C-alpha cells in the first residue's frame, strides 16, 4: 500500500472508528446457555467469531519484533483485517518478550499490549490472545528452558496472571488461548521443550519432559488447571481455551495427551487446528465431530495447506453443523498485492483471501449476528 493510500485509509478509519468502537459497548462474549455457541453478554445476541491468525508479517517477523518501531504498519494491517470482514484477530504473544524471569513481567510489553487492545477496539476487532509462544527458538531465554516442569508452570502462571490482570475489564478480549498446540512430552532430554520446526518457527511446545507414573491426560488436565487458576485470580469472565491439534484425540498413533474428553472440563470452548487434505473432506469432518464434548468448537486454524481453496471452503461450509467460529490467516499483505505477484503461492493466497472475505457475511448471517459495521 502506498503512503498516500495509507494516509487516506487512516483518515477513513479515524472517522469510522467512532462507530465501530461502539462494538465494545456490547460487553464481553460468553458461551450460550445451551453451550452451542457464543453470545454478547449484554444484549444476548449471538456472536460468531470469524477471524484471522496474525502470527507473523509478510517477512516472517513476530509481532513483538516490529510493534515498537513500526506501529503504523500494525495499524494498517488491523484495518486491512477488518476490511476482510473479520471480527476477531488472533494475536500470538511470545513468552520471552513478556517475562524477564519466572516472577518478573516486562512492563514495557504490557504497556504495548494496552496499545494493541486500544487499536483493536478502535478498528472494531476483538482479540484472541494466544500466549506462551516460543516460536523463534533463538529468542527463548536460557533461564526459561533451564526450569523444571513445576518451575516452568509457575513462570507460565506469572505470564497469564499479568495478562489477565491487565485485560480483565476489556470487552475487546474475546478469549485467552493458554498456548498454541501444547503436547505432553513422555521422556525427553533436558531443555527439549519445543517440537519440530515448521517454516522456521516452532509452533508446538511440550508442557513436560517426563511423564513419570502419570497419565498424559492427567498432566494436561493439571497444567490447564494451573493456568486457568492464574487467569481467574484476576479475570472471572473472559473465555479461556487452548489450541488443540487433531492428534489430541484418543486414537492409534501420535497423540498430544490433550484428550478432549479427559482434560478440557475447565475450558470454555475447544479450539481445533484443522487443515483438510485434498479429497479427504469426510475424514476432516469426522475428526472435527470427535471434538464434540458439550462445549462450543472453534476451528482456530484453517488454510489451503493440504487442499485447494475451493475444497477448503467446501469443508468450512460443511463444518457449520459442528463449529461455532473460524480463523484463517493474514500476514500483512492485501488481496491486491497477492494478485500482482507472479508465484503459485501468491495466486493461492489471493484466491483464498477473496473466498474468505466473500464468505464472511454468509457465515455471520447464519448465526443472526448483529451488524457491527
Rosetta blueprint (number, residue, H / E / L):
1 X L
2 X L
3 X H
4 X H
5 X H
6 X H
7 X H
8 X H
9 X H
10 X H
11 X H
12 X H
13 X H
14 X H
15 X H
16 X H
17 X H
18 X H
19 X H
20 X H
21 X H
22 X H
23 X H
24 X H
25 X H
26 X H
27 X L
28 X L
29 X E
30 X E
31 X E
32 X L
33 X L
34 X L
35 X L
36 X L
37 X L
38 X E
39 X E
40 X E
41 X L
42 X L
43 X L
44 X L
45 X L
46 X E
47 X L
48 X L
49 X E
50 X E
51 X E
52 X E
53 X E
54 X E
55 X L
56 X L
57 X L
58 X L
59 X L
60 X L
61 X L
62 X L
63 X H
64 X H
65 X H
66 X H
67 X L
68 X L
69 X L
70 X L
71 X H
72 X H
73 X H
74 X H
75 X H
76 X H
77 X H
78 X H
79 X H
80 X H
81 X H
82 X H
83 X H
84 X L
85 X L
86 X L
87 X L
88 X E
89 X E
90 X E
91 X E
92 X E
93 X E
94 X E
95 X H
96 X H
97 X H
98 X H
99 X E
100 X E
101 X E
102 X L
103 X L
104 X E
105 X E
106 X L
107 X H
108 X H
109 X H
110 X H
111 X H
112 X H
113 X H
114 X H
115 X H
116 X H
117 X H
118 X H
119 X H
120 X H
121 X H
122 X H
123 X H
124 X L
125 X L
126 X E
127 X E
128 X E
129 X E
130 X E
131 X E
132 X E
133 X E
134 X L
135 X L
136 X L
137 X H
138 X H
139 X H
140 X L
141 X L
142 X H
143 X H
144 X H
145 X H
146 X L
147 X L
148 X L
149 X H
150 X H
151 X H
152 X H
153 X H
154 X H
155 X H
156 X H
157 X H
158 X H
159 X H
160 X H
161 X H
162 X H
163 X H
164 X H
165 X H
166 X H
167 X H
168 X L
169 X L
170 X L
171 X L
172 X L
173 X E
174 X E
175 X E
176 X E
177 X E
178 X E
179 X E
180 X E
181 X L
182 X E
183 X E
184 X L
185 X L
186 X L
187 X E
188 X L
189 X L
190 X L
191 X L
192 X L
193 X L
194 X E
195 X L
196 X L
197 X L
198 X E
199 X L
200 X L
201 X E
202 X L
203 X L
204 X L
205 X E
206 X E
207 X L
208 X L
209 X L
210 X E
211 X L
212 X L
213 X L
214 X L
215 X L
216 X H
217 X H
218 X H
219 X H
220 X H
221 X H
222 X H
223 X H
224 X H
225 X H
226 X H
227 X H
228 X H
229 X H
230 X H
231 X H
232 X H
233 X L
234 X L
235 X L
236 X L
237 X L
238 X L
239 X E
240 X E
241 X E
242 X E
243 X E
244 X E
245 X E
246 X H
247 X H
248 X H
249 X L
250 X L
251 X L
252 X L
253 X L
254 X L
255 X L
256 X L
257 X L
258 X L
259 X L
260 X H
261 X H
262 X H
263 X H
264 X L
265 X L
266 X L
267 X L
268 X L
269 X E
270 X E
271 X E
272 X E
273 X E
274 X L
275 X L
276 X L
277 X E
278 X L
279 X L
280 X L
281 X H
282 X H
283 X H
284 X H
285 X H
286 X H
287 X H
288 X H
289 X H
290 X L
291 X L
292 X L
293 X L
294 X L
295 X L
296 X E
297 X E
298 X E
299 X E
300 X E
301 X E
302 X L
303 X L
304 X L
305 X L
306 X E
307 X L
308 X L
309 X H
310 X H
311 X H
312 X H
313 X H
314 X H
315 X H
316 X H
317 X H
318 X H
319 X H
320 X L
321 X L
322 X L
323 X L
324 X L
325 X E
326 X E
327 X E
328 X E
329 X E
330 X L
331 X L
332 X L
333 X L
334 X L
335 X H
336 X H
337 X H
338 X H
339 X H
340 X L
341 X L
342 X L
343 X L
344 X H
345 X H
346 X H
347 X H
348 X H
349 X H
350 X H
351 X H
352 X H
353 X H
354 X H
355 X H
356 X H
357 X H
358 X H
359 X H
360 X H
361 X H
362 X H
363 X H
364 X H
365 X H
366 X H
367 X L
368 X L
369 X L
370 X L
371 X L
372 X L
373 X L
